[in-house]
Amino acid sequence: MPNSPYQRLLELAFADPAAAAQYLTPATREAYHVFGQAAPADVAYRFERVRLGVALALLRLLAELGDMEEARHVLDVLKNALQAPSVAGIDKAMQKGATTFDRLYANLYVNEDGEQVLHLFERTLDADTQRLMDDVIREALELAPTLDFSREEEDED
């Protein structure tokens, strides 16, 4: 079975094996497939796991674009939320990490690439249907190969 767009996005964002080992569990890698097989009573939880996986991938791209420590802290919040056994548990983990998200946005300076990734991240959080999430995944797959990860620092005098 070929990798799904969701899995390809995770692979692009977590190309570094150490980062993949740190953030991607087998359950996270298979979240989209499990969502597609979910019983009606489990669909909401499985969708949230897909949303968190996409958000994790996008924040990883953002962290790598600007070597942003705040984005790495948000990655940890998302990783913890992915371990929750229910939608309520996910909500609780996200609430607990709310100040981490606030710090990310407060200390944010990004270039055009970063703005595009952040826009997709925001759309991930707003997506409430599979179609909208698939659109975000597709656009992220198109965007990721065009991102400039070089860290050429400009001197500020």
VEXBASE-407040 format. One record per residue: x, y, z of N, C-alpha, C in turn; residue number from 0; residue in one letter. Coordinates in nm, 3 decimals, padded with zeros to 5 digits. Layout:
residues N
+---------+---------+---------+---------+---------+---------+---------+---------+---------+-----+------+
!     npx !     npy !     npz !    capx !    capy !    capz !     cpx !     cpy !     cpz !  nr ! rest !
+---------+---------+---------+---------+---------+---------+---------+---------+---------+-----+------+
!       X !       Y !       Z !       X !       Y !       Z !       X !       Y !       Z ! NUM !    a !
...
+---------+---------+---------+---------+---------+---------+---------+---------+---------+-----+------+
//
This chain:
residues 157
+---------+---------+---------+---------+---------+---------+---------+---------+---------+-----+------+
!     npx !     npy !     npz !    capx !    capy !    capz !     cpx !     cpy !     cpz !  nr ! rest !
+---------+---------+---------+---------+---------+---------+---------+---------+---------+-----+------+
!  00.085 ! -00.118 !  00.000 !  00.000 !  00.000 !  00.000 !  00.089 !  00.124 !  00.000 !   0 !    m !
!  00.073 !  00.214 ! -00.098 !  00.156 !  00.334 ! -00.103 !  00.123 !  00.427 !  00.014 !   1 !    p !
!  00.221 !  00.509 !  00.048 !  00.200 !  00.605 !  00.156 !  00.091 !  00.705 !  00.118 !   2 !    n !
!  00.011 !  00.739 !  00.216 ! -00.094 !  00.839 !  00.196 ! -00.030 !  00.978 !  00.192 !   3 !    s !
! -00.102 !  01.078 !  00.142 ! -00.050 !  01.215 !  00.148 ! -00.014 !  01.256 !  00.291 !   4 !    p !
! -00.094 !  01.215 !  00.387 ! -00.066 !  01.244 !  00.528 !  00.071 !  01.187 !  00.567 !   5 !    y !
!  00.096 !  01.062 !  00.533 !  00.225 !  01.001 !  00.567 !  00.340 !  01.067 !  00.492 !   6 !    q !
!  00.317 !  01.106 !  00.368 !  00.422 !  01.175 !  00.292 !  00.456 !  01.309 !  00.358 !   7 !    r !
!  00.354 !  01.379 !  00.407 !  00.379 !  01.506 !  00.476 !  00.463 !  01.483 !  00.601 !   8 !    l !
!  00.429 !  01.382 !  00.679 !  00.510 !  01.351 !  00.797 !  00.654 !  01.319 !  00.758 !   9 !    l !
!  00.672 !  01.242 !  00.651 !  00.807 !  01.206 !  00.606 !  00.886 !  01.329 !  00.561 !  10 !    e !
!  00.820 !  01.421 !  00.493 !  00.888 !  01.544 !  00.450 !  00.929 !  01.629 !  00.570 !  11 !    l !
!  00.838 !  01.644 !  00.664 !  00.864 !  01.730 !  00.780 !  00.966 !  01.668 !  00.876 !  12 !    a !
!  00.964 !  01.537 !  00.885 !  01.051 !  01.466 !  00.978 !  01.151 !  01.379 !  00.903 !  13 !    f !
!  01.219 !  01.439 !  00.806 !  01.318 !  01.366 !  00.727 !  01.438 !  01.325 !  00.813 !  14 !    a !
!  01.467 !  01.404 !  00.914 !  01.576 !  01.372 !  01.006 !  01.532 !  01.256 !  01.095 !  15 !    d !
!  01.603 !  01.143 !  01.089 !  01.562 !  01.025 !  01.167 !  01.551 !  01.051 !  01.318 !  16 !    p !
!  01.639 !  01.135 !  01.372 !  01.633 !  01.164 !  01.516 !  01.504 !  01.237 !  01.551 !  17 !    a !
!  01.465 !  01.333 !  01.468 !  01.340 !  01.407 !  01.493 !  01.220 !  01.315 !  01.476 !  18 !    a !
!  01.225 !  01.230 !  01.375 !  01.114 !  01.135 !  01.354 !  01.101 !  01.043 !  01.474 !  19 !    a !
!  01.212 !  00.994 !  01.526 !  01.208 !  00.906 !  01.642 !  01.155 !  00.978 !  01.766 !  20 !    a !
!  01.187 !  01.106 !  01.777 !  01.144 !  01.184 !  01.893 !  00.995 !  01.215 !  01.891 !  21 !    q !
!  00.939 !  01.244 !  01.773 !  00.802 !  01.294 !  01.766 !  00.700 !  01.199 !  01.705 !  22 !    y !
!  00.742 !  01.107 !  01.622 !  00.645 !  01.025 !  01.548 !  00.634 !  00.884 !  01.605 !  23 !    l !
!  00.521 !  00.856 !  01.662 !  00.493 !  00.720 !  01.708 !  00.427 !  00.644 !  01.593 !  24 !    t !
!  00.425 !  00.512 !  01.600 !  00.351 !  00.438 !  01.497 !  00.205 !  00.482 !  01.488 !  25 !    p !
!  00.144 !  00.513 !  01.602 !  00.004 !  00.557 !  01.601 ! -00.012 !  00.690 !  01.527 !  26 !    a !
!  00.084 !  00.780 !  01.543 !  00.078 !  00.908 !  01.471 !  00.097 !  00.886 !  01.322 !  27 !    t !
!  00.189 !  00.800 !  01.286 !  00.213 !  00.771 !  01.144 !  00.090 !  00.710 !  01.077 !  28 !    r !
!  00.014 !  00.632 !  01.151 ! -00.103 !  00.562 !  01.095 ! -00.235 !  00.632 !  01.124 !  29 !    e !
! -00.230 !  00.753 !  01.179 ! -00.352 !  00.821 !  01.223 ! -00.454 !  00.838 !  01.111 !  30 !    a !
! -00.409 !  00.872 !  00.991 ! -00.505 !  00.895 !  00.883 ! -00.572 !  00.764 !  00.842 !  31 !    y !
! -00.495 !  00.659 !  00.832 ! -00.551 !  00.528 !  00.797 ! -00.653 !  00.484 !  00.902 !  32 !    h !
! -00.618 !  00.499 !  01.029 ! -00.708 !  00.459 !  01.138 ! -00.834 !  00.546 !  01.136 !  33 !    v !
! -00.818 !  00.674 !  01.104 ! -00.934 !  00.763 !  01.092 ! -01.030 !  00.711 !  00.985 !  34 !    f !
! -00.976 !  00.669 !  00.873 ! -01.059 !  00.617 !  00.764 ! -01.133 !  00.490 !  00.799 !  35 !    g !
! -01.083 !  00.415 !  00.896 ! -01.145 !  00.289 !  00.938 ! -01.228 !  00.304 !  01.066 !  36 !    q !
! -01.236 !  00.425 !  01.121 ! -01.297 !  00.445 !  01.253 ! -01.446 !  00.418 !  01.254 !  37 !    a !
! -01.490 !  00.362 !  01.364 ! -01.634 !  00.345 !  01.389 ! -01.694 !  00.484 !  01.411 !  38 !    a !
! -01.822 !  00.502 !  01.379 ! -01.884 !  00.634 !  01.394 ! -01.861 !  00.699 !  01.531 !  39 !    p !
! -01.864 !  00.622 !  01.636 ! -01.846 !  00.678 !  01.770 ! -01.702 !  00.727 !  01.793 !  40 !    a !
! -01.608 !  00.682 !  01.711 ! -01.467 !  00.713 !  01.729 ! -01.414 !  00.815 !  01.628 !  41 !    d !
! -01.497 !  00.857 !  01.534 ! -01.452 !  00.944 !  01.426 ! -01.396 !  01.076 !  01.477 !  42 !    v !
! -01.462 !  01.140 !  01.572 ! -01.416 !  01.271 !  01.622 ! -01.275 !  01.261 !  01.681 !  43 !    a !
! -01.252 !  01.160 !  01.761 ! -01.120 !  01.142 !  01.821 ! -01.015 !  01.114 !  01.714 !  44 !    y !
! -01.047 !  01.028 !  01.621 ! -00.952 !  00.993 !  01.516 ! -00.921 !  01.113 !  01.426 !  45 !    r !
! -01.023 !  01.197 !  01.401 ! -01.000 !  01.318 !  01.323 ! -00.905 !  01.412 !  01.398 !  46 !    f !
! -00.924 !  01.425 !  01.529 ! -00.837 !  01.511 !  01.608 ! -00.692 !  01.462 !  01.603 !  47 !    e !
! -00.673 !  01.333 !  01.600 ! -00.537 !  01.279 !  01.590 ! -00.475 !  01.313 !  01.455 !  48 !    r !
! -00.553 !  01.309 !  01.348 ! -00.504 !  01.350 !  01.216 ! -00.468 !  01.499 !  01.221 !  49 !    v !
! -00.558 !  01.580 !  01.276 ! -00.533 !  01.724 !  01.286 ! -00.402 !  01.750 !  01.361 !  50 !    r !
! -00.381 !  01.681 !  01.472 ! -00.258 !  01.699 !  01.549 ! -00.136 !  01.653 !  01.470 !  51 !    l !
! -00.147 !  01.547 !  01.395 ! -00.035 !  01.500 !  01.313 !  00.003 !  01.601 !  01.206 !  52 !    g !
! -00.098 !  01.659 !  01.140 ! -00.072 !  01.762 !  01.039 ! -00.011 !  01.885 !  01.105 !  53 !    v !
! -00.067 !  01.926 !  01.218 ! -00.013 !  02.042 !  01.291 !  00.132 !  02.016 !  01.333 !  54 !    a !
!  00.160 !  01.896 !  01.378 !  00.295 !  01.858 !  01.418 !  00.392 !  01.873 !  01.300 !  55 !    l !
!  00.351 !  01.824 !  01.184 !  00.436 !  01.834 !  01.064 !  00.460 !  01.979 !  01.026 !  56 !    a !
!  00.356 !  02.060 !  01.029 !  00.371 !  02.200 !  00.990 !  00.458 !  02.277 !  01.089 !  57 !    l !
!  00.442 !  02.251 !  01.218 !  00.525 !  02.319 !  01.317 !  00.669 !  02.274 !  01.307 !  58 !    l !
!  00.692 !  02.151 !  01.269 !  00.828 !  02.103 !  01.247 !  00.892 !  02.179 !  01.131 !  59 !    r !
!  00.817 !  02.197 !  01.023 !  00.868 !  02.276 !  00.910 !  00.899 !  02.419 !  00.954 !  60 !    l !
!  00.809 !  02.478 !  01.031 !  00.830 !  02.615 !  01.079 !  00.954 !  02.622 !  01.169 !  61 !    l !
!  00.968 !  02.526 !  01.258 !  01.084 !  02.524 !  01.348 !  01.214 !  02.516 !  01.269 !  62 !    a !
!  01.214 !  02.438 !  01.163 !  01.334 !  02.422 !  01.083 !  01.361 !  02.544 !  00.994 !  63 !    e !
!  01.256 !  02.613 !  00.955 !  01.274 !  02.732 !  00.872 !  01.351 !  02.841 !  00.946 !  64 !    l !
!  01.316 !  02.860 !  01.071 !  01.376 !  02.970 !  01.144 !  01.453 !  02.931 !  01.267 !  65 !    g !
!  01.479 !  02.802 !  01.284 !  01.547 !  02.755 !  01.404 !  01.478 !  02.814 !  01.527 !  66 !    d !
!  01.347 !  02.797 !  01.532 !  01.264 !  02.863 !  01.633 !  01.241 !  02.773 !  01.754 !  67 !    m !
!  01.295 !  02.815 !  01.866 !  01.279 !  02.740 !  01.990 !  01.133 !  02.734 !  02.033 !  68 !    e !
!  01.059 !  02.844 !  02.014 !  00.917 !  02.846 !  02.052 !  00.839 !  02.740 !  01.976 !  69 !    e !
!  00.869 !  02.723 !  01.848 !  00.800 !  02.622 !  01.768 !  00.831 !  02.482 !  01.820 !  70 !    a !
!  00.953 !  02.462 !  01.866 !  00.988 !  02.331 !  01.923 !  00.909 !  02.304 !  02.051 !  71 !    r !
!  00.885 !  02.407 !  02.130 !  00.803 !  02.389 !  02.251 !  00.659 !  02.353 !  02.213 !  72 !    h !
!  00.608 !  02.415 !  02.107 !  00.473 !  02.381 !  02.061 !  00.471 !  02.237 !  02.010 !  73 !    v !
!  00.577 !  02.193 !  01.945 !  00.586 !  02.053 !  01.902 !  00.569 !  01.959 !  02.021 !  74 !    l !
!  00.629 !  01.995 !  02.133 !  00.615 !  01.911 !  02.253 !  00.471 !  01.909 !  02.303 !  75 !    d !
!  00.402 !  02.023 !  02.298 !  00.261 !  02.028 !  02.338 !  00.179 !  01.937 !  02.247 !  76 !    v !
!  00.202 !  01.946 !  02.117 !  00.128 !  01.862 !  02.021 !  00.159 !  01.714 !  02.043 !  77 !    l !
!  00.284 !  01.684 !  02.069 !  00.323 !  01.545 !  02.096 !  00.249 !  01.491 !  02.218 !  78 !    k !
!  00.241 !  01.572 !  02.324 !  00.168 !  01.531 !  02.444 !  00.020 !  01.512 !  02.415 !  79 !    n !
! -00.037 !  01.601 !  02.336 ! -00.179 !  01.590 !  02.301 ! -00.206 !  01.462 !  02.222 !  80 !    a !
! -00.111 !  01.423 !  02.138 ! -00.127 !  01.300 !  02.060 ! -00.131 !  01.175 !  02.147 !  81 !    l !
! -00.082 !  01.185 !  02.268 ! -00.083 !  01.071 !  02.359 ! -00.214 !  01.059 !  02.436 !  82 !    q !
! -00.300 !  01.158 !  02.424 ! -00.427 !  01.157 !  02.498 ! -00.520 !  01.048 !  02.444 !  83 !    a !
! -00.596 !  00.984 !  02.533 ! -00.682 !  00.874 !  02.492 ! -00.822 !  00.916 !  02.445 !  84 !    p !
! -00.849 !  01.047 !  02.445 ! -00.984 !  01.092 !  02.410 ! -00.979 !  01.236 !  02.361 !  85 !    s !
! -01.090 !  01.281 !  02.301 ! -01.099 !  01.421 !  02.259 ! -01.085 !  01.512 !  02.381 !  86 !    v !
! -01.149 !  01.476 !  02.491 ! -01.138 !  01.556 !  02.614 ! -00.993 !  01.562 !  02.661 !  87 !    a !
! -00.920 !  01.452 !  02.650 ! -00.780 !  01.450 !  02.687 ! -00.696 !  01.538 !  02.596 !  88 !    g !
! -00.727 !  01.537 !  02.468 ! -00.658 !  01.624 !  02.373 ! -00.685 !  01.770 !  02.409 !  89 !    i !
! -00.811 !  01.803 !  02.433 ! -00.846 !  01.940 !  02.470 ! -00.772 !  01.983 !  02.596 !  90 !    d !
! -00.765 !  01.895 !  02.694 ! -00.696 !  01.927 !  02.820 ! -00.548 !  01.953 !  02.795 !  91 !    k !
! -00.484 !  01.869 !  02.714 ! -00.342 !  01.887 !  02.683 ! -00.319 !  02.017 !  02.608 !  92 !    a !
! -00.409 !  02.050 !  02.517 ! -00.394 !  02.174 !  02.441 ! -00.417 !  02.296 !  02.531 !  93 !    m !
! -00.514 !  02.287 !  02.620 ! -00.538 !  02.397 !  02.715 ! -00.416 !  02.418 !  02.804 !  94 !    q !
! -00.358 !  02.308 !  02.850 ! -00.240 !  02.314 !  02.935 ! -00.124 !  02.383 !  02.862 !  95 !    k !
! -00.116 !  02.365 !  02.732 ! -00.008 !  02.424 !  02.653 ! -00.043 !  02.557 !  02.589 !  96 !    g !
! -00.155 !  02.616 !  02.626 ! -00.201 !  02.739 !  02.562 ! -00.098 !  02.851 !  02.571 !  97 !    a !
! -00.031 !  02.865 !  02.684 !  00.068 !  02.972 !  02.697 !  00.186 !  02.949 !  02.603 !  98 !    t !
!  00.214 !  02.825 !  02.571 !  00.321 !  02.794 !  02.476 !  00.285 !  02.846 !  02.337 !  99 !    t !
!  00.158 !  02.828 !  02.297 !  00.112 !  02.883 !  02.170 !  00.119 !  03.035 !  02.172 ! 100 !    f !
!  00.078 !  03.095 !  02.284 !  00.083 !  03.240 !  02.297 !  00.225 !  03.292 !  02.280 ! 101 !    d !
!  00.321 !  03.224 !  02.341 !  00.461 !  03.267 !  02.329 !  00.510 !  03.254 !  02.185 ! 102 !    r !
!  00.467 !  03.149 !  02.116 !  00.506 !  03.133 !  01.976 !  00.463 !  03.254 !  01.896 ! 103 !    l !
!  00.337 !  03.292 !  01.909 !  00.286 !  03.403 !  01.831 !  00.342 !  03.537 !  01.879 ! 104 !    y !
!  00.370 !  03.552 !  02.008 !  00.423 !  03.678 !  02.061 !  00.566 !  03.703 !  02.012 ! 105 !    a !
!  00.644 !  03.598 !  01.997 !  00.785 !  03.611 !  01.960 !  00.809 !  03.582 !  01.813 ! 106 !    n !
!  00.703 !  03.589 !  01.735 !  00.712 !  03.542 !  01.598 !  00.760 !  03.650 !  01.502 ! 107 !    l !
!  00.864 !  03.617 !  01.433 !  00.905 !  03.693 !  01.316 !  00.939 !  03.589 !  01.211 ! 108 !    y !
!  00.865 !  03.589 !  01.104 !  00.890 !  03.489 !  01.001 !  00.899 !  03.556 !  00.865 ! 109 !    v !
!  00.966 !  03.488 !  00.776 !  00.973 !  03.534 !  00.638 !  00.849 !  03.484 !  00.564 ! 110 !    n !
!  00.847 !  03.504 !  00.435 !  00.730 !  03.464 !  00.355 !  00.704 !  03.313 !  00.364 ! 111 !    e !
!  00.810 !  03.233 !  00.361 !  00.793 !  03.089 !  00.375 !  00.725 !  03.055 !  00.507 ! 112 !    d !
!  00.774 !  03.117 !  00.614 !  00.716 !  03.093 !  00.745 !  00.571 !  03.135 !  00.753 ! 113 !    g !
!  00.538 !  03.246 !  00.689 !  00.399 !  03.292 !  00.687 !  00.309 !  03.191 !  00.618 ! 114 !    e !
!  00.357 !  03.132 !  00.509 !  00.277 !  03.032 !  00.438 !  00.256 !  02.908 !  00.524 ! 115 !    q !
!  00.360 !  02.865 !  00.595 !  00.347 !  02.749 !  00.683 !  00.250 !  02.781 !  00.797 ! 116 !    v !
!  00.263 !  02.900 !  00.855 !  00.172 !  02.939 !  00.964 !  00.028 !  02.946 !  00.917 ! 117 !    l !
!  00.008 !  02.995 !  00.795 ! -00.128 !  03.001 !  00.741 ! -00.187 !  02.860 !  00.731 ! 118 !    h !
! -00.108 !  02.766 !  00.684 ! -00.156 !  02.627 !  00.677 ! -00.179 !  02.569 !  00.816 ! 119 !    l !
! -00.094 !  02.606 !  00.911 ! -00.113 !  02.561 !  01.050 ! -00.247 !  02.612 !  01.104 ! 120 !    f !
! -00.275 !  02.739 !  01.081 ! -00.402 !  02.796 !  01.127 ! -00.520 !  02.727 !  01.059 ! 121 !    e !
! -00.507 !  02.698 !  00.930 ! -00.615 !  02.627 !  00.860 ! -00.632 !  02.486 !  00.914 ! 122 !    r !
! -00.522 !  02.424 !  00.957 ! -00.530 !  02.292 !  01.018 ! -00.616 !  02.297 !  01.144 ! 123 !    t !
! -00.591 !  02.399 !  01.226 ! -00.667 !  02.412 !  01.350 ! -00.814 !  02.442 !  01.323 ! 124 !    l !
! -00.843 !  02.510 !  01.212 ! -00.981 !  02.546 !  01.178 ! -01.055 !  02.436 !  01.102 ! 125 !    d !
! -00.982 !  02.346 !  01.038 ! -01.045 !  02.243 !  00.954 ! -01.137 !  02.156 !  01.039 ! 126 !    a !
! -01.260 !  02.142 !  00.991 ! -01.356 !  02.060 !  01.066 ! -01.419 !  01.950 !  00.982 ! 127 !    d !
! -01.362 !  01.928 !  00.863 ! -01.408 !  01.818 !  00.778 ! -01.286 !  01.751 !  00.715 ! 128 !    t !
! -01.306 !  01.630 !  00.672 ! -01.198 !  01.557 !  00.606 ! -01.155 !  01.629 !  00.478 ! 129 !    q !
! -01.249 !  01.683 !  00.405 ! -01.215 !  01.754 !  00.281 ! -01.124 !  01.873 !  00.309 ! 130 !    r !
! -01.157 !  01.952 !  00.412 ! -01.074 !  02.068 !  00.445 ! -00.934 !  02.024 !  00.490 ! 131 !    l !
! -00.928 !  01.915 !  00.567 ! -00.799 !  01.865 !  00.613 ! -00.718 !  01.812 !  00.495 ! 132 !    m !
! -00.784 !  01.742 !  00.404 ! -00.715 !  01.693 !  00.284 ! -00.660 !  01.808 !  00.201 ! 133 !    d !
! -00.735 !  01.919 !  00.194 ! -00.687 !  02.037 !  00.121 ! -00.559 !  02.091 !  00.186 ! 134 !    d !
! -00.557 !  02.099 !  00.318 ! -00.439 !  02.148 !  00.389 ! -00.320 !  02.054 !  00.363 ! 135 !    v !
! -00.344 !  01.925 !  00.373 ! -00.237 !  01.827 !  00.350 ! -00.182 !  01.841 !  00.208 ! 136 !    i !
! -00.272 !  01.851 !  00.110 ! -00.230 !  01.865 ! -00.030 ! -00.146 !  01.992 ! -00.048 ! 137 !    r !
! -00.194 !  02.104 !  00.006 ! -00.121 !  02.230 ! -00.009 !  00.013 !  02.226 !  00.064 ! 138 !    e !
!  00.018 !  02.160 !  00.179 !  00.144 !  02.147 !  00.252 !  00.244 !  02.064 !  00.172 ! 139 !    a !
!  00.195 !  01.959 !  00.107 !  00.284 !  01.876 !  00.024 !  00.337 !  01.955 ! -00.095 ! 140 !    l !
!  00.257 !  02.046 ! -00.148 !  00.303 !  02.131 ! -00.258 !  00.403 !  02.236 ! -00.208 ! 141 !    e !
!  00.378 !  02.289 ! -00.088 !  00.462 !  02.395 ! -00.034 !  00.597 !  02.344 !  00.016 ! 142 !    l !
!  00.599 !  02.233 !  00.086 !  00.720 !  02.187 !  00.155 !  00.844 !  02.182 !  00.065 ! 143 !    a !
!  00.835 !  02.128 ! -00.057 !  00.957 !  02.122 ! -00.139 !  01.008 !  02.259 ! -00.184 ! 144 !    p !
!  00.925 !  02.362 ! -00.174 !  00.966 !  02.495 ! -00.219 !  01.027 !  02.579 ! -00.106 ! 145 !    t !
!  01.022 !  02.531 !  00.017 !  01.069 !  02.608 !  00.131 !  01.221 !  02.618 !  00.131 ! 146 !    l !
!  01.271 !  02.734 !  00.170 !  01.415 !  02.758 !  00.176 !  01.461 !  02.741 !  00.320 ! 147 !    d !
!  01.527 !  02.630 !  00.349 !  01.571 !  02.601 !  00.485 !  01.711 !  02.651 !  00.513 ! 148 !    f !
!  01.772 !  02.722 !  00.418 !  01.905 !  02.777 !  00.445 !  01.891 !  02.886 !  00.550 ! 149 !    s !
!  01.990 !  02.895 !  00.634 !  01.982 !  02.991 !  00.744 !  02.088 !  03.099 !  00.726 ! 150 !    r !
!  02.081 !  03.166 !  00.616 !  02.176 !  03.274 !  00.591 !  02.133 !  03.392 !  00.675 ! 151 !    e !
!  02.214 !  03.423 !  00.775 !  02.184 !  03.533 !  00.866 !  02.231 !  03.663 !  00.802 ! 152 !    e !
!  02.146 !  03.762 !  00.812 !  02.184 !  03.895 !  00.765 !  02.236 !  03.973 !  00.884 ! 153 !    e !
!  02.345 !  04.043 !  00.863 !  02.400 !  04.126 !  00.970 !  02.308 !  04.243 !  00.995 ! 154 !    d !
!  02.280 !  04.265 !  01.123 !  02.199 !  04.380 !  01.161 !  02.290 !  04.478 !  01.231 ! 155 !    e !
!  02.307 !  04.594 !  01.172 !  02.394 !  04.696 !  01.232 !  02.313 !  04.804 !  01.297 ! 156 !    d !
+---------+---------+---------+---------+---------+---------+---------+---------+---------+-----+------+
//
